Amino acid sequence: MSGRAIGAAQTTPRRDDLEANLAEHVRLARAASDAVAGLLVFPELSLTGYELDLASQVAFSENDARLDSLRALADSLHMTLIVGAPVRFAQQLHIGAFIIGGAGALALYTKQHLGAFSAGVNPGGPVPPPEPSIFQVGSLDPLVAVNGQLAAVAVCADTVKASHAQAAADRGAQLYLASMFFTPGEVEQEHARLQSYAARHRLLVVASNYGGPTGSLPSGGHSAIWSSDGALITRIASTRSGVALAHPTGSGWHGAVVD
């Protein structure tokens, strides 16, 4: 593949502080742009954090004015941003991923497979409620143009269903952009699953996770990118804010991490 780099942004969200979270998105997008990235994927519900009890009151609309700063930024940087938020669409609440491109272009993906964390991920501590108790299953599923190829979007539990990655490949996608939230104990399992999709379907797979706790749970960090033969290109080997980048070269991919 030729073109600009592809990145996974690892954010550390603040509860009920959209202004701070937007500022973090801007900071990481500018850092990725400085590293010549043309696409940056953020985690699930990245703009609000995984704060399900707040989802209804902070929900975004399809053309929410709160996205204006990111739309202007994407245009000025000539970058596509995948950012997460609760979204009220057709009078129903969804887990959404906004696809923000140049010239103010805006599209929306809605999570197709809702999940739930088990008590085992936070022994003795609180666990967020099951997603189906708050959100509806989504069906919006646009493809994204990246470096002359097509990319499909996935949000966390979507990736648990092997049929989701299969459908992406069947539609002609060559990249699989996964906005994630997994805990420390889930890192190995989630990485193995996404790596298998890369190899099986010949997909470049991007996985963006939180770099700090959210929704009463710790995050596993370790955002990563795999090539279409399943080889790990790069990952952030800890829980912190930063960007994992895959740069296309004449002989494959070069990985880098920007702190």
MARBA-143665 format. One record per residue (C-alpha): residue in one letter; x, y negated, z negated. Coordinates in steps of 0.25 Angstrom, whole numbers, padded with zeros to 4 digits, always signed. Layout:
N
AXYZ;...
This chain:
259
M+0000+0000+0000;S+0005-0014+0003;G+0000-0027-0004;R+0001-0033-0018;A+0002-0025-0031;I-0010-0019-0038;G-0011-0021-0053;A-0017-0016-0066;A-0019-0026-0076;Q-0019-0022-0091;T-0026-0032-0099;T-0028-0034-0114;P-0042-0039-0116;R-0048-0048-0127;R-0062-0045-0132;D-0072-0056-0129;D-0062-0065-0123;L-0065-0066-0108;E-0056-0078-0106;A-0044-0071-0112;N-0046-0059-0104;L-0048-0067-0091;A-0035-0074-0094;E-0028-0060-0096;H-0033-0056-0082;V-0028-0069-0076;R-0014-0067-0082;L-0013-0053-0078;A-0018-0056-0064;R-0008-0067-0062;A+0003-0057-0067;A-0001-0047-0057;S-0001-0058-0046;D+0013-0062-0050;A+0016-0047-0047;V+0010-0048-0033;A-0003-0040-0037;G-0015-0041-0028;L-0024-0032-0037;L-0026-0032-0052;V-0035-0022-0060;F-0039-0025-0074;P-0045-0015-0084;E-0060-0012-0087;L-0068-0023-0092;S-0055-0031-0092;L-0061-0045-0093;T-0069-0042-0106;G-0061-0030-0112;Y-0068-0017-0115;E-0078-0024-0125;L-0091-0016-0121;D-0099-0023-0133;L-0096-0037-0126;A-0099-0032-0111;S-0113-0036-0110;Q-0111-0050-0115;V-0098-0053-0107;A-0103-0046-0094;F-0099-0052-0081;S-0108-0055-0069;E-0104-0051-0055;N-0099-0065-0051;D-0095-0069-0065;A-0089-0083-0066;R-0080-0078-0077;L-0072-0071-0066;D-0070-0084-0058;S-0056-0086-0064;L-0052-0071-0060;R-0058-0073-0046;A-0050-0086-0044;L-0037-0079-0049;A-0039-0067-0040;D-0040-0076-0028;S-0028-0085-0032;L-0020-0072-0034;H-0025-0065-0022;M-0028-0053-0032;T-0039-0044-0034;L-0043-0042-0049;I-0051-0030-0055;V-0057-0035-0068;G-0066-0029-0077;A-0079-0034-0085;P-0093-0030-0089;V-0102-0034-0078;R-0117-0037-0077;F-0121-0032-0064;A-0136-0030-0059;Q-0140-0032-0073;Q-0131-0021-0079;L-0118-0021-0086;H-0106-0014-0080;I-0092-0013-0082;G-0086-0020-0070;A-0073-0023-0062;F-0073-0036-0055;I-0065-0036-0042;I-0059-0050-0040;G-0052-0053-0027;G-0048-0065-0019;A-0056-0076-0015;G-0065-0074-0027;A-0070-0060-0022;L-0077-0052-0033;A-0082-0038-0033;L-0087-0029-0045;Y-0085-0014-0048;T-0094-0008-0059;K-0089+0004-0067;Q-0096+0016-0062;H-0093+0026-0074;L-0095+0021-0088;G-0087+0027-0099;A-0085+0028-0114;F-0073+0029-0124;S-0073+0040-0134;A-0071+0038-0148;G-0057+0045-0147;V-0051+0033-0140;N-0052+0025-0153;P-0052+0034-0165;G-0058+0028-0177;G-0061+0015-0169;P-0073+0009-0161;V-0076+0014-0147;P-0083+0006-0136;P-0097+0010-0133;P-0099+0019-0120;E-0100+0011-0108;P-0113+0016-0103;S-0119+0010-0115;I-0116-0004-0110;F-0113-0003-0095;Q-0120+0002-0083;V-0113+0011-0072;G-0109+0003-0060;S-0109+0005-0045;L-0101-0007-0039;D-0088-0001-0033;P-0081-0010-0023;L-0068-0007-0017;V-0056-0017-0018;A-0047-0021-0007;V-0032-0020-0012;N-0020-0021-0003;G-0028-0017+0009;Q-0034-0005+0002;L-0046-0001-0006;A-0047+0000-0021;A-0058+0005-0030;V-0061+0000-0044;A-0063+0009-0056;V-0067+0006-0071;C-0062+0015-0081;A-0072+0026-0083;D-0074+0026-0068;T-0060+0033-0067;V-0064+0044-0076;K-0073+0049-0064;A-0065+0055-0053;S-0076+0052-0043;H-0073+0037-0045;A-0059+0038-0040;Q-0063+0048-0029;A-0074+0038-0024;A-0064+0027-0024;A-0055+0035-0015;D-0067+0040-0006;R-0070+0025-0004;G-0057+0023+0002;A-0050+0016-0011;Q-0035+0017-0012;L-0034+0011-0025;Y-0042+0014-0038;L-0042+0002-0048;A-0046+0006-0062;S-0050-0004-0073;M-0048+0005-0085;F-0049+0005-0101;F-0042+0017-0107;T-0036+0019-0121;P-0022+0024-0125;G-0027+0038-0126;E-0033+0038-0112;V-0021+0032-0104;E-0015+0046-0100;Q-0029+0051-0096;E-0033+0039-0088;H-0020+0038-0081;A-0020+0053-0077;R-0034+0051-0071;L-0031+0039-0063;Q-0018+0044-0058;S-0025+0057-0053;Y-0035+0048-0045;A-0023+0041-0039;A-0017+0054-0034;R-0030+0061-0030;H-0036+0049-0022;R-0023+0042-0017;L-0027+0030-0025;L-0019+0019-0031;V-0025+0018-0045;V-0024+0006-0054;A-0028+0007-0069;S-0029-0005-0077;N-0031-0004-0092;Y-0032-0013-0104;G-0019-0017-0111;G-0025-0019-0125;P-0037-0014-0133;T-0051-0018-0129;G-0065-0013-0134;S-0060-0008-0147;L-0051+0002-0140;P-0036+0002-0137;S-0032+0002-0122;G-0022+0011-0116;G-0015+0001-0107;H-0007+0008-0096;S-0013+0002-0084;A-0007+0009-0072;I-0007+0011-0057;W-0005+0024-0049;S-0002+0026-0034;S-0010+0034-0025;D-0002+0046-0027;G-0004+0045-0042;A+0010+0040-0046;L+0010+0029-0057;I+0014+0016-0051;T+0014+0008-0064;R+0007+0006-0078;I+0008-0003-0090;A+0014+0007-0100;S+0007+0000-0112;T-0005-0007-0117;R-0002-0022-0114;S-0007-0032-0104;G+0000-0032-0090;V-0002-0027-0076;A+0003-0014-0069;L+0006-0017-0054;A+0008-0008-0042;H+0016-0015-0031;P+0015-0008-0017;T+0028-0006-0010;G+0032+0000+0003;S+0035+0013-0004;G+0024+0014-0014;W+0021+0006-0027;H+0029-0001-0037;G+0024-0003-0051;A+0025-0014-0061;V+0020-0019-0074;V+0018-0034-0077;D+0016-0037-0092;
